[in-house]
Amino acid sequence: MKRLLLSLAATTALVSPAMAELELEKDELTFGFIKLTDMAPLAVAYEQGYFLDEGLFVTLEAQANWKVLLDGVIGGQLDGAHMLAGQPLAATIGFGTEAHIITPFSMDLNGNGITVSNEIWEAMLPNIPKMDDGRPQHPISAEALAPVVEQYASEGKPFNMGMVFPVSTHNYELRYWLAAGGLHPGFYSPENISGQIGADVLLSVTPPPQMPATLEAGTIYGYCVGEPWNQQAVFKGIGVPVITDYELWKNNPEKVFGLSAEFQAANPNTTLAVTKALIRAAMWLDENDNANRMEAVEILSRPEYVGADAEVIANSMTGTFEYEKGDKRSVPDFNVFFRYNATYPFYSDAIWYLTQMRRWGQIAEAKPDSWYDEVAKQVYKPEIYLEAARMLVDEGLANEADFPWDSDGYKAPTPAADIIDGIPYDGKAPNAYLESLPIGLKGAQIVEGTEVKG
């Protein structure tokens, strides 16, 4: 595990007057991350000196997996971390490890993909419509995968796919895609946390950097992961991405910056300073139509960050995405770090994750709409974000018009046209949303043994 240490010799020249505006409770901090391109705001805040501008001396540490990362934040070895959005929510409601984790900052929108092995791709191709030039028409529905899964079942072979963690966006996006195509991804229950109860497709955890090797070994037939691990499969010639999450749900929420509620309560000014630095990093990543992305790619390719080839990272970070080798298409919003209020921690984003936990049985019993709102407000902290943003505007470092000052914390409902199954999402009506989804738990239904009751 490589540590990034600041040279004390550099600090005198680099710390700006902004340091004097906030009396920091703690100025030496250690943050964790997983080797994915969406950790970019942390790397940029470090490399561009934004942490230093706030008087913060930061160490960034790559973590082995998401559980180790979460445990580090809970145990205090890490002061904060690049996190799966589901982690603070799950911890706060006591699914898995119980702890009150909050987020004042959303790291990005989009950024994931679903990849299948070459063998599965060849089997899917006859079921995929073609464009006039003969290339596959995107987005590709899981309906194209269904006959392949049925064939495996008829031969008595389980159909295995990988995702990165039980409460990861990747788990929920893979499940969403499968269910939208008529394939059941399985339920969880308090007694059986495999997530494979009644499943047509068996999902299991694989750490992101290990996805391509696991696919190549034949242990899994496909996976959902963040970049650069979909593009890595293309470069290695071992798999084909079939859909990006931008095509699954346009501008969907992704990672967050998480820290313990206890840390924030003890260090409110430090938390504000961190949030300011991260907002500046996100602005830099998106400014001037992504003009800084190649510089970001060079930073991320370093071994202490993502450690993948710059060419692989650039394939998605610079506004394109390659499906089959040579089939590179324009996806300018594949990675969004600041546009569309990407960094604002919306309650409605939190509630979507909670609905998926309920949909698949991780939340075992029905909850009223008010419960979803209360949990979202326990975890997502837009008031901290806006206070940090106001300071940046007052310092002349950000534009007033770039922040949703009057938001009630909820996005406008996502229209049907922006989601692959044509089902709209309104964060203010979580139970009505759950009722609208054809596959998954509804109302008072619970999972008992291998059956859905109620």
Salt bridges, closest charged atoms under 4 A:
ASP38 OD1 - HIS82 NE2 2.75
ASP38 OD2 - LYS255 NZ 2.65
GLU47 OE1 - ARG302 NH1 3.26
ASP53 OD2 - ARG280 NH1 2.76
GLU54 OE1 - LYS276 NZ 3.20
GLU61 OE2 - ARG3 NH1 1.90
ASP71 OD2 - LYS67 NZ 2.75
ASP79 OD1 - LYS26 NZ 2.72
ASP133 OD2 - ARG135 NE 2.84
GLU155 OE1 - LYS157 NZ 3.17
GLU216 OE1 - LYS236 NZ 3.46
GLU254 OE1 - LYS255 NZ 2.55
ASP286 OD1 - ARG293 NH2 2.69
ASP286 OD2 - ARG339 NH1 3.49
GLU298 OE1 - ARG302 NH2 2.74
ASP327 OD1 - ARG135 NH1 2.78
ASP327 OD2 - ARG329 NH2 2.89
ASP333 OD1 - ARG339 NH2 2.86
ASP349 OD1 - LYS411 NZ 3.19
ASP373 OD2 - LYS377 NZ 3.26
GLU395 OE2 - LYS276 NZ 2.65
GLU400 OE1 - ARG390 NH1 2.89
ASP408 OD2 - LYS428 NZ 2.77
GLU448 OE1 - LYS453 NZ 3.21
